[in-house]
């Protein structure tokens, strides 16, 4: 161990995680100098398991605000850096070693370390990629310094390091319903940032059921009418309204918002929904036309697959219904090729 090796405080917020917590902590406990567990109302053995690893187990009354709970956990940390983890995360032996090497060789000027978050498509919620960087390790106390020899200023952007550590997100259940309820409530209260607006739309688009769309219609309809909505925000809101109208069998709103979307700037999600609508009507020629537009003539705004393997497979289905077997096989092959290429690019 080097004399200047950093110390790390693990900070977690948990609730009813008896199935996952031991597995998570056993992966990282020996890499940490301090473990802080904040429980937000468990009724199972979560706190008992946590107490087997640390005496720093705290209760926090749940308010529906994950940020407030994480801030409370961070406030208890004393290490040089804070590692933020969820109970359904795993480090295998390869990545435990990568983490150990990172800890032994950390440069003090680094303020945020990003790590790969993997296995994100297991429940197909809000993600287009199975592996992406996320900030996971944070310098607890940030020292502001002056930069530039002339017209000097304080450096406000953090120093970020992209590590090779890969965290396996081994989610046991889909948390979409829980997250959608929290996002819907925040939307009603006017507490959604631009980032959360997009996350709400993605979660709803990928994982929303009829009830979720009913709850979200008022919010996204207002966004469609908001003169302050930028181009991307409007396209996202329109895509959600079109899908919501189809899910809720509201034909008037379905065509109202598809026409608005096409007049503004059509995206593949809109074309896909039009294809789905005509597929349900058994009008396979019209469905195939819109699936073609989704795959080849438009760009996606929410789901990358809405211009990839999904409409291509749908086109194959339409061709088969119309008796065009050769075309069906062509589009099925195109869908497989798209999926392979997409995986290579991740």
Secondary structure, DSSP 8 states (H G I E B T S, - for coil): --TT---EEEEEEESS-TTTHHHHHHHHGGG-SEEEEEESS--SSHHHHHHTT-S-EEE----S-HHHHHHHHHHT--SSEEEE--TTEE--HHHHHHHHHHHHT--TT--EEEEEEE-TTTTT-S-S-SEEEEEEEEESS----EE-SSS-EE--S--EEEEEEEEEE--SS--HHHHHHHHHHHHHTT---HHHHHHHHHHHHHH--HHHHHHHHHHHHHHHH-TT--HHHHHHHHHHHHHHHHHTT-HHHHHHHHHHHHHHH--HHHHHHHHHHHHHTT-HHHHHHHHHIIIII---SS-GGGGTHHHHHHHHHHHHHTT-HHHHHHHHHHHHHHHHHHHHH-
